[in-house]
Amino acid sequence: MSKYAPILDAKLTYLYSRTGGSAIKLGLDTISALLRVMKVDPLQLPCVHVAGTNGKGSVSAMIESVLREAGLHTALYTSPHLIRFNERIRIRGEMIPDDELLRLLDLVEKADQTQAAEAEGRRLGTFFELTTAVAFAWFLAQKVQLAVLETGMGGRLDSTNVVTPLLAVLTSVGMEHKSFLGRTLEKIAAEKAGVIKPGRPVVTGRQSPAVMRVIADRAREVGASLILAEERVSIRRTSQDLDGQMLSVETAAGGWAPFRLPLLGDFQLENCALAIAALEWLREELHLPLPPDVIREGLAKTRWPGRCQVVSRDPVFLVDVAHNPGAAQALANFLKSFRGDRPVALICGMLADKDAEGFFKILRPVVDACVLVPLDSERNMPMEKLMAAAKAAKLPAAEGLLPSAVKNAKAWAQKNNGIVVAAGSLYMASAVLYELGYQV
């Protein structure tokens, strides 16, 4: 624990009070005013901007890891965090130090009060607006050469969207945050596609026809070239074990020597293809030092906890942040190919706005036992609603508290040569990793 911990905890407690459903108001006016008061110009931040529903954190982590391997002075902004707030804001893989975070939180709070008192009458900033301002201020002060920015929610009105990126990347788009982004896939896709800027290319992977039409229309409207990763990169898995998966890659520039990606799951192949397509564009158009060997080494060093993460081998214990039907399908596909004849126990907690029944229906064929636990969040899905969703999905489930659920599931897995999977929310993944003593 650092000497700054007590006062930093107090600052972060205040910051967390600025979140929650009623505090979320999408828009760029407040973040723009906040940055102006702080004399931070986001247009001066060279960046790659990553948006989407599933996979955007993994893609961001892969791209930054490779850029760092190439010797660039990199930054990475992601959300949410798993264990420590500092995880969200990194330079060259290192979390922002407590003393710098404390200094910048003081600065952003003063700027927030100033901008809220101005004649325009803008409201106080939200948690994500203030956090984004801290990240941008630190990245610019540290003169990073290239930042990789993951959007929070949506894209068009997301606080990160005050930048003009060198390149935008759109991962898989699905139904999420309907009360904020829209109740149709097309409306959600339009919000995500808002990160595409005039004259700046966008890389995307496989999308539903409806989503691809929206992305293509937006790119055409603003004169942005559309790069389809599947036309440029082909990836084949040759093997997979608890340490990751061996991949064989073909690109327009030729074949690569096989390498190990330390992230598990079929879905990571598509994420990896997106990252490679983005990195090859950066090499070709900006002449960055990114030959295949550097890209391979950077991908092999990617760390992105909480995504099909193996946290224990005896018994096998996986932690995954899957929290919607699309991510549940990716997790189910992984378990089908990975478990063999071993039974699977699921520990699950979810937030109130999630499609729990849809989540459970997809996982039911690969889950043999389930324990539902409450999350330590005001947004926690009440147990009766979570249990009703499990019953509707015909998933036999019991109730429990997290410590006993983890202990009992591990004992069950050891007795039955089984696998434990904790999923349903990033809050869930965070709580389980903390319970297991994991350090970021």
Buried (B, 14 or more C-beta within 10 A) or exposed (E): EEEBEEEBEEBBEEBEEBBEEEBBEBBBEBBBBBBBBBEBEBEEBBBBBBBBBBBBBBBBBBBBBBBBBBEBBBBBBBBBBBBEBBBBBBBBBEBBBBEBBBBBBEBBBEBBEBBBEEEEEBBBBBBBBBBBBBBBBBBBEBEBEBBBBBBBBBBBBBBBBBBBBBBBBBBBBBBBBEEBBBEEBBEBBBBBBBBBBEEBBBBBBBBBEEBBEBBBBBBEEBEBEBBBBBEBBBBEBEEBEEEBBBBBBEBEEEEBEEBBBBBBBBBBBBBBBBBBBBBBBBBEEEEBEBEBEBBBBBBBBBEBBBBBBBBBEEBBBBBBBBBBBBBBBBBBBBBEEBBEEBBBBBBBBBBBBBBBBBBBBBBBEBBBBBBBBBBEBEBBBEBEBBBEBBEEBEBEBEBBEBEEBBEBBBEBBEEBEBBBBBBBBBBBBBBBBEBBEBEE
